[in-house]
Amino acid sequence: MIVGTTEAARILKISTARLRVLLSAGRVEGAYKTGKMWLIPLVEGEPTIKRGTRGPAPRWRNLKKPAKTIVHVNSQRIRQNQKHQEQLPVITVKTRNTNTYGHIVEIPGGCRVVYSPDKPLRCGARVWIETLHEVKVICKSKSLDLPTLL
């Protein structure tokens, strides 16, 4: 049996405007248009509606890139240690807004060593190590009881 939009909307218990949206999207199986009138076939007493996709395609928010960690040797601290016979930590680990000083630094993941004499860092470093992995500062104290690495 074939019915029009008004009868099909009444059977589906939706408005005729909603049914016309489904028809124009091609979601009513077997429906066709003759002139200005839609003809909708009934299967077991009801029009068959195809399942639609829900909403627009997702646009996931771009997450922040992980902070680049920069490790470099502070030459001013080396000179200060030599001049005053001190043992201040000379390795600087920079992540976002923090500087951590240490005697030993462990970099567990991949990293790269950068030499850039033309474009030094703001602190003046021309050679540094960059990594996206977490850097572990092993020895931060002023005493030089350095652990042995195996």
Beta strands, then each sheet from edge to edge (+ up, - down):
strand 1: 2-3
strand 2: 32-34
strand 3: 37-41
strand 4: 69-73
strand 5: 91-95
strand 6: 98-102
strand 7: 104-106
strand 8: 111-115
strand 9: 127-131
strand 10: 136-139
sheet 1: 1+ 3- 2+
sheet 2: 6+ 5- 4+ 9- 8+
sheet 3: 7+ 10-
end
